[in-house]
Every structure is written in C-alpha cells, then in structure tokens.
Amino acid sequence: MKKQTYHFLIGGMLSLVIAMGIGRFAYTPILPLMQKELSFSNTIAGYIASSNYAGYLLGAILVGSFPFKKNRTILLRISLIITILSTALMGLTYSNLLWNVLRFLSGISSAYVLVIASGIVLDKLTTISKTNWSGLFYGGVGLGIFLSSLLIPGLNHLFRWEGTWIGLAVVSGILTFFVWIWLDEKPNADEVKTKQETFTQAPSNKGLLLLNIAYGLEGLGYIVTGTFIVTIAENTSSFQNGATLVWMMVGLAAIPSCLIWSFLSKKWGYVNSLVFAMTLQAFGIAMPALWGSQTSFIISAILFGATFMGITTIAMTLGQQMNPSNSRRTIGTLTAIYAIGQLIGPILAGVLTSFTHNFNTALIGAASVILIGAGILLFGIQFEREYDGLIQ
C-alpha cells in the first residue's frame, strides 16, 4: 500500500483510540478508583455507564439517519473534540448528574466517530480491494484500551482519579492532531471508478435482519464484562489494587484480534467466524462466575479482548459488504441496535448485583444472551451464500 494509505489507516486507528479506547472504555478501569474514594454503589455505576450507552444509541441513530457524505471529515473532527472535552470534565466535577451528562455526550460523540470513521476507512479499503485490512483499523480500540491501562495507574498515583481523566484527555488531544492531518477521505479517479463498479449488489433483508438481531444481543451481553470486569476483579481476594492488569490484558488481546478475525473471516466465512467468536466470548464472560481465581480473570480478559472488537470488525465489514451502496446507514443501524443492548446491559447488571450481592448471575445471563445470538446466526447461516462473490 502507498504511504498515504498507511497514514490514512493509522489516522483511522487513532480516531478509535481516542473515541472508543479512551473516551468510551476508560470508565471501566477508572470506575473502581472512583468508587473507592467516593463510595457510590454498583447501581449508580451502572446508571452512569448506561448514560454513555444512551448517548451512543442516540448518536448511532442520528448518524445513520441524516446524509452527510460531503461533511464526514468535519463531523469526525467535531466529535473528537467533544470526546476530549467530555473526558477532561469528568475529572473536574463530583456530581452524579454531571457525570451522567458528560458520559451521555461522550456516548454521542463516540458513536459518531465509530460510524463516520468506519464508513470513511471501509469505503477506502473497498475501493483499493483491501477489506482484509479493516482488522488493523478496528484494532485501534484495543490499542486505546491498552494505552489507557498503561497510563491510568501512574496518573492515579500522581493525580488521583480526577487527574487520570484529565491526563487521558491531554493524550487524546495530542493524538487528535495526527487524525486531523492523516484521515482525509478525498478519493482519486481510480477509486471512484472502483467504487461505482463495487456498489452493484442489493442487500438481503433477511441477512441484515439476522445480523442486526445477533449484533444487538452481543451488545447486551458483552457490555456487562465491558463495564464491570475491573470492578469484579477488584472485589476478589485474588487482586490487591492490581485489577487494572485485567484491563491491560483485554487491550493487549484486542490489538491483534481484529486483524486475526479478518483473516479467519476470509478463510472460514464471515458468519462462521462470527458464530465462533461469540461462542468463545460467552465462555470467557462466564468464567469468573464459575471459577473465581486470578487465572480465570486473566483468561476471561484475554478471551474477551480477543473477541469483542473482532466481532465488531466482522459484523461491520459484513454489513458494509452486504449493502455497499449505503454503508453509512447499514453501519449506523448496526451500531444503534448494538447500543440498545449496551444501554440495557449495565442497568440490569447493576440491579442484579445489588440484589444478589455478586456478579455471578449477571455474568451467566450475559453469556447466555450472546449464545442465543450465535444460535440465531448459526440457523440463518445460509444467507451468507448470497454474498459468496462479494465477500470472499
């Protein structure tokens, strides 16, 4: 690939590092630090998390509903700025209400960044016949999680949880500079021609429906671990103020996972790979409930990290390939369905844990929901054959 294409891809990765790895998921490892000093309940923590996912849902609906093909880069940049500001302000207030508002705004902006950056990058990769490189792009989320897990312990030691939010915002601001100069969606003449030749296949309503249902159930199930895994580890005797290691394992496993799942999808087929990834993830989510040791948490974190963005990579790429003439709407719809599940998950998990005084029921329930989604895909697997020529 040309140097410009590498810069383009790196710019896309960094946009996900900022909006998703830091702006959206940094709450998970910072949450136990906040709870330790401020002593708020898991129910309140669940509501704050769900505020972010409510914003994510609204953002996904908005970004998928309005045409903005000519203004994608501008909207992406505005969304990144909102992400940075909402992250910094989390460390400047002690109000539950303001935390909910800030996480809501962060959710809106992260949805915009994910959908817009996905559309720009996947469209570009399609035009140069490099869709298998989508795994590198989505690896930006894992890179962001890993980066934040490296920074958070030091920032917290120096500046407590308040300075941790602000420090991550500063890092995000630095990375945004590179996104600003590298993520340019201007196509050349050859790419426009390729795009016109590619956008010929009509989408299958059945296929898209099955994909949306399964992806929505994935959103409902995975987010329980995505929100509470560090808190769960922190509350076990296996970890003594070292639970951030679990989040580091998630990020470390997530970095190469998207590229690996992209490769496997080309080899095994997108639906087969999606079913396998969801099954593997369900097993990992249930592990801490079945075996409460430090080893089980590490294995759970690795399996979770190795699958959650891989599943997004497969689903987004499959959706874009199934309906390439309107990738923005397809990706926006998938993201919205996913966000509905994410909105419900933390609230249910928070209420269940407050009632049962442990996370076991929530974890087993989350794993079961994901297995149901995998089963729906498995029984509808024949729809992929409609796209053999386009996907392979």
Protein Blocks (a to p, Z undefined) as FASTA:
>chain_A
ZZklmmmmmmmmmmmmmmmmmmmmmmmmmmmmmmmmnopafklmmmmmmmmmmmmmmmmm
mmmmpcckkmmmmmmmmmmmmmmmmmmmmmmccbfklmmmmmmmmmmmmmmmmmmmmmmm
mmmmmmnopakmmmmmmmmmmmmmmmmmmmmmmmmmmnommlmmmmmmmmmmmmmmmmmm
mmccbdcfklmmmmmmmmmcccdfklmmmmmmmmmmmmmmmmmmmmmmmmmmmmpmkbgh
ilmmmmmmmmmmmmmmmmmmmmmmmmnopklmmmmmmmmmmmmmmmmmmoccfklmmmmm
mmmmmmmmmmmmmmmmmmmmmmmmlmmlmmmmmmmmmmmmmmmmmmmmmmmmmmnopakl
mmmmmmmmmmmmmmmmmmmmmmmmmmmmmmZZ
